[in-house]
Amino acid sequence: MKKLLSLLFVLACSISMYAIDVVFVAGETVGKNTSAQGADEMTLSGVTVATTNGGLNAGNAYRLAKNSVTTISSSSTITKIVMECVGMVGTSNYGADGFTVIDGMTVADQVVTWAGSANSVEFTASGHQVRVSKITVTISVDATSVQAPKFSVAEGTFYAPFELELTGETGSTIYYTLDGKDPTIANAVYAAPIAISETTTVKAFAVKGELQSEVVTATYTKGEAQTVANIAAFKALDEGTVAMINNKLNVFYVQGDNVYAKDATGYICLYTKSKNADVKAYKAGDVIPAGIGGTKTVYRDYILEMADDFFNVQPATETAVVEPEVVGADFVTVDNVLHYIKIENCNVAAQETASYYTVTDANGATCTAYGSANYVKEGDWDYITALITVYSGKPQLTIIDQYKEIPPTEIANIAALPAEADGVTYKITGDVTVVAQSGPQLYITDESGDMLVYGTLGKEYNNGDVLSGIAGTITVYNGLVELVPVVDTFGDAVAGPAVEPEVLPIEEISQDLMHHFVKIEAVTMTGPTDGEKNRTFVMADETGELQMYINGFGVTAPAELEGKTFDVTGFVAIYTKNNVSTLQLYPCEIKDLSEKPGIKGDLNGDGQVNAGDVSELYTLILAGEYSQAADLNNDGQVNAGDVSELYSIILAGGAN
């Protein structure tokens, strides 16, 4: 009997606990230090990561300095810690082997794993600096309590009003205060994002049935950003100063996470850290409205940046073509970093070191350029346009465009473009039709085939637009023929019928359909297979599997995959690495087939608005649950007012 009681006690203890993962992602959950110097810490969902010397806000990796001690702690029991390290970067090893091995710790493939039971675990970087891209902390939570609410924005200083979202365990109700006092069930029920415009302390807890969570707190302190007149004044600020530029900025080049812009006083790089969608939406020629704000930083000792969390970012409402400065190769110095330039009558020749080139101007002066051999071409050019950058203290060019006045060879259609004519310019005399455009990617088709045009055009085209007389230079990328556009030949389009995708099963997708516009119906999806990048997935239908790689077009990964099917429309592509080619699809639309058309008042999802929806609404009201779909009068609550609104919809015949 005693053994049975003991077993039941252990079983009761085990089922009264459940595990949750608290995930810290570099660049998202951050501390204060932007370099690996000084003590720093950050907290998320009751878990704190603190280091004696490091930078927890240093870009895409947490930097834990050599000999630093990093402590991961929680009031709940920690049962597992996984740290994903950066590994080799350049000639410095920032990998997982920099930690002193402790009990319960293993290291494999740049991943540090600790397993055990503790409220605090210390890691010492005795070997060298360690850079960590992601930390996952598994904690054991009492199942007789409710998970505390989570805040969408980490506490700290803000410089522009924002909306704070609170999320809680399914079925729980969140109560909160904004005056610093502990909340009770007599306080406000969270039903919609909270507007934060002044220094505010938010306290919240969750209630589910008879259970309630601990109270969580976040203080948002309103900071006062400096206002400067222009880029030159921003450049004069101390590094780390938060400021707004009270002047319009003109974007001239966008590359990855970097948006390059200028005004009459200078040049600047807006560094987005891959997460600020509003800044990343800018494109060449956009005029950024005055008032954009961020933190002044200097990269590689010379590159002026506005970085960290941008604020007061407004969409561009006007455009203006930015003309490059016409200079010689001797202008390429560290004093002129970020300048947008044009070098006329020059030669581009490859150096012995891969991806490096020598640019020689008409006077014999030279400078160095760096770039992929797929897009930097050797030879004599009427001009090149470029961005002056710097690496290891030495100036270099990023070539943006190369132009040579050579009459193109005329051909009839896309199929007539020869794959072996890399670097030769052709003009397609027949009409081509635009299928889709995303940034520098322009997919076109005609009666003979399909093609990708890759390059900055300065114009936007829509599906069905017809272009005449386009020209471009052939480039071969991953074994596929692409066209680098002669921009002047891409003029105004004539609107035509939209191009519809060809519906095909996966088994019929092959390399013969490169750049072809297809639709694959009713696929399941697994992934991501590339971890944090969240771009590579595997699709499957009844006939086979195909890799999907998200590559622009405003497409984002589905939030949920399990148990769902999708229609995926996109372009057939191929990816080659280490001489291994993988067939892919670049999606331009991912349609969740489980989503139902939104009929206002259709709360039970049967496609009609009737008495069944009234019953569903009463159930929600009696349970005290909030649903945005049930908030028919949009007052932030689900109550009798919504019942009245639902009856009005039914009497009107169930119309939207």
Secondary structure as the mmCIF struct_conf table of DSSP 4:
data_model
#
loop_
_struct_conf.conf_type_id
_struct_conf.id
_struct_conf.beg_label_comp_id
_struct_conf.beg_label_asym_id
_struct_conf.beg_label_seq_id
_struct_conf.end_label_comp_id
_struct_conf.end_label_asym_id
_struct_conf.end_label_seq_id
HELX_RH_AL_P HELX_RH_AL_P1 LYS A 2 ILE A 15
TURN_TY1_P TURN_TY1_P1 SER A 16 SER A 16
STRN STRN1 MET A 17 VAL A 25
TURN_TY1_P TURN_TY1_P2 ALA A 26 GLU A 28
BEND BEND1 THR A 29 THR A 29
BEND BEND2 LYS A 32 LYS A 32
BEND BEND3 THR A 34 ALA A 36
BEND BEND4 GLY A 38 GLY A 38
STRN STRN2 ASP A 40 LEU A 44
TURN_TY1_P TURN_TY1_P3 SER A 45 GLY A 46
STRN STRN3 VAL A 47 THR A 51
BEND BEND5 THR A 52 ASN A 53
STRN STRN4 GLY A 54 GLY A 55
TURN_TY1_P TURN_TY1_P4 LEU A 56 ASN A 57
BEND BEND6 ALA A 58 ALA A 61
STRN STRN5 TYR A 62 LEU A 64
TURN_TY1_P TURN_TY1_P5 LYS A 66 ASN A 67
STRN STRN6 VAL A 69 CYS A 85
STRN STRN7 MET A 88 VAL A 89
TURN_TY1_P TURN_TY1_P6 GLY A 90 THR A 91
STRN STRN8 SER A 92 ASN A 93
BEND BEND7 GLY A 95 GLY A 95
HELX_RH_3T_P HELX_RH_3T_P1 ALA A 96 GLY A 98
BEND BEND8 PHE A 99 PHE A 99
HELX_LH_PP_P HELX_LH_PP_P1 THR A 100 VAL A 101
TURN_TY1_P TURN_TY1_P7 ASP A 103 GLY A 104
STRN STRN9 MET A 105 ALA A 108
TURN_TY1_P TURN_TY1_P8 ASP A 109 GLN A 110
STRN STRN10 VAL A 111 THR A 124
BEND BEND9 GLY A 127 HIS A 128
STRN STRN11 VAL A 130 ASP A 142
TURN_TY1_P TURN_TY1_P9 ALA A 143 THR A 144
BEND BEND10 SER A 145 SER A 145
HELX_LH_PP_P HELX_LH_PP_P2 GLN A 147 PRO A 149
STRN STRN12 LYS A 150 PHE A 151
BEND BEND11 SER A 152 VAL A 153
BEND BEND12 GLU A 155 GLU A 155
STRN STRN13 GLY A 156 PHE A 158
BEND BEND13 TYR A 159 ALA A 160
STRN STRN14 PHE A 162 LEU A 164
STRN STRN15 LEU A 166 THR A 167
BEND BEND14 GLU A 169 GLU A 169
TURN_TY1_P TURN_TY1_P10 THR A 170 GLY A 171
STRN STRN16 THR A 173 THR A 177
BEND BEND15 LEU A 178 LEU A 178
STRN STRN17 ASP A 179 ASP A 179
BEND BEND16 GLY A 180 LYS A 181
HELX_LH_PP_P HELX_LH_PP_P3 ASP A 182 PRO A 183
TURN_TY1_P TURN_TY1_P11 ILE A 185 ALA A 186
BEND BEND17 ASN A 187 ASN A 187
STRN STRN18 ALA A 188 VAL A 189
HELX_LH_PP_P HELX_LH_PP_P4 TYR A 190 TYR A 190
BEND BEND18 ALA A 192 ALA A 192
HELX_LH_PP_P HELX_LH_PP_P5 PRO A 193 PRO A 193
STRN STRN19 ILE A 194 ILE A 196
BEND BEND19 GLU A 198 GLU A 198
STRN STRN20 THR A 200 LYS A 208
TURN_TY1_P TURN_TY1_P12 GLY A 209 GLU A 210
STRN STRN21 LEU A 211 GLN A 212
STRN STRN22 VAL A 216 LYS A 222
HELX_LH_PP_P HELX_LH_PP_P6 GLY A 223 GLY A 223
STRN STRN23 GLN A 226 VAL A 228
BEND BEND20 ALA A 229 ASN A 230
HELX_RH_AL_P HELX_RH_AL_P2 ILE A 231 LYS A 235
TURN_TY1_P TURN_TY1_P13 ALA A 236 ALA A 236
BEND BEND21 LEU A 237 LEU A 237
HELX_LH_PP_P HELX_LH_PP_P7 ASP A 238 ASP A 238
TURN_TY1_P TURN_TY1_P14 GLU A 239 GLY A 240
STRN STRN24 VAL A 242 ILE A 245
BEND BEND22 ASN A 247 ASN A 247
STRN STRN25 LEU A 249 GLN A 255
TURN_TY1_P TURN_TY1_P15 GLY A 256 ASP A 257
STRN STRN26 ASN A 258 ASP A 263
TURN_TY1_P TURN_TY1_P16 ALA A 264 THR A 265
STRN STRN27 GLY A 266 TYR A 271
TURN_TY1_P TURN_TY1_P17 LYS A 273 LYS A 275
HELX_RH_AL_P HELX_RH_AL_P3 ALA A 277 LYS A 280
TURN_TY1_P TURN_TY1_P18 ALA A 281 ALA A 281
TURN_TY1_P TURN_TY1_P19 ALA A 284 GLY A 285
STRN STRN28 ASP A 286 ILE A 288
HELX_LH_PP_P HELX_LH_PP_P8 PRO A 289 PRO A 289
TURN_TY1_P TURN_TY1_P20 ALA A 290 GLY A 291
STRN STRN29 GLY A 293 TYR A 299
TURN_TY1_P TURN_TY1_P21 ARG A 300 TYR A 302
STRN STRN30 ILE A 303 PHE A 311
BEND BEND23 ASN A 312 ASN A 312
STRN STRN31 GLU A 318 THR A 319
HELX_LH_PP_P HELX_LH_PP_P9 VAL A 321 PRO A 324
STRN STRN32 GLU A 325 VAL A 326
HELX_RH_3T_P HELX_RH_3T_P2 ALA A 329 PHE A 331
BEND BEND24 THR A 333 THR A 333
HELX_RH_3T_P HELX_RH_3T_P3 VAL A 334 ASN A 336
TURN_TY1_P TURN_TY1_P22 VAL A 337 LEU A 338
STRN STRN33 TYR A 340 ALA A 350
BEND BEND25 GLU A 352 THR A 353
TURN_TY1_P TURN_TY1_P23 ALA A 354 SER A 355
STRN STRN34 TYR A 356 THR A 360
TURN_TY1_P TURN_TY1_P24 ALA A 362 ASN A 363
BEND BEND26 GLY A 364 GLY A 364
STRN STRN35 THR A 366 TYR A 370
TURN_TY1_P TURN_TY1_P25 ALA A 373 TYR A 375
STRN STRN36 GLY A 379 TYR A 391
TURN_TY1_P TURN_TY1_P26 SER A 392 GLY A 393
STRN STRN37 LYS A 394 TYR A 403
HELX_LH_PP_P HELX_LH_PP_P10 PRO A 407 PRO A 408
STRN STRN38 THR A 409 ILE A 411
BEND BEND27 ALA A 412 ASN A 413
HELX_RH_3T_P HELX_RH_3T_P4 ILE A 414 ALA A 416
TURN_TY1_P TURN_TY1_P27 ALA A 419 GLU A 420
TURN_TY1_P TURN_TY1_P28 ASP A 422 GLY A 423
STRN STRN39 THR A 425 ILE A 428
BEND BEND28 GLY A 430 GLY A 430
STRN STRN40 VAL A 432 SER A 438
TURN_TY1_P TURN_TY1_P29 GLY A 439 PRO A 440
STRN STRN41 GLN A 441 ASP A 446
TURN_TY1_P TURN_TY1_P30 GLU A 447 SER A 448
STRN STRN42 GLY A 449 TYR A 454
BEND BEND29 GLY A 455 GLY A 455
BEND BEND30 GLY A 458 GLY A 458
TURN_TY1_P TURN_TY1_P31 ASN A 463 GLY A 464
STRN STRN43 VAL A 466 LEU A 467
BEND BEND31 GLY A 469 GLY A 469
STRN STRN44 ALA A 471 TYR A 477
TURN_TY1_P TURN_TY1_P32 ASN A 478 GLY A 479
STRN STRN45 LEU A 480 PRO A 485
HELX_RH_3T_P HELX_RH_3T_P5 VAL A 487 THR A 489
STRN STRN46 VAL A 494 VAL A 494
HELX_LH_PP_P HELX_LH_PP_P11 PRO A 497 PRO A 501
STRN STRN47 GLU A 502 VAL A 503
HELX_RH_3T_P HELX_RH_3T_P6 ILE A 506 GLU A 508
HELX_RH_3T_P HELX_RH_3T_P7 GLN A 511 LEU A 513
TURN_TY1_P TURN_TY1_P33 MET A 514 HIS A 515
STRN STRN48 PHE A 517 THR A 526
TURN_TY1_P TURN_TY1_P34 THR A 529 ASP A 530
HELX_RH_3T_P HELX_RH_3T_P8 GLY A 531 LYS A 533
STRN STRN49 THR A 536 ASP A 541
TURN_TY1_P TURN_TY1_P35 GLU A 542 THR A 543
STRN STRN50 GLY A 544 TYR A 549
BEND BEND32 GLY A 552 GLY A 552
TURN_TY1_P TURN_TY1_P36 PHE A 553 GLY A 554
BEND BEND33 ALA A 559 ALA A 559
TURN_TY1_P TURN_TY1_P37 GLU A 562 GLY A 563
STRN STRN51 PHE A 566 LYS A 577
TURN_TY1_P TURN_TY1_P38 ASN A 578 ASN A 579
STRN STRN52 VAL A 580 ASP A 592
TURN_TY1_P TURN_TY1_P39 LEU A 593 SER A 594
HELX_LH_PP_P HELX_LH_PP_P12 GLU A 595 PRO A 597
TURN_TY1_P TURN_TY1_P40 LYS A 600 GLY A 601
TURN_TY1_P TURN_TY1_P41 LEU A 603 ASN A 604
BEND BEND34 ASP A 606 GLN A 608
BEND BEND35 ASN A 610 ASN A 610
HELX_RH_AL_P HELX_RH_AL_P4 ALA A 611 ALA A 623
TURN_TY1_P TURN_TY1_P42 GLY A 624 GLY A 624
TURN_TY1_P TURN_TY1_P43 GLN A 628 ALA A 630
TURN_TY1_P TURN_TY1_P44 LEU A 632 ASN A 633
BEND BEND36 ASP A 635 GLN A 637
BEND BEND37 ASN A 639 ASN A 639
HELX_RH_AL_P HELX_RH_AL_P5 ALA A 640 LEU A 651
TURN_TY1_P TURN_TY1_P45 ALA A 652 GLY A 653
BEND BEND38 GLY A 654 GLY A 654
#
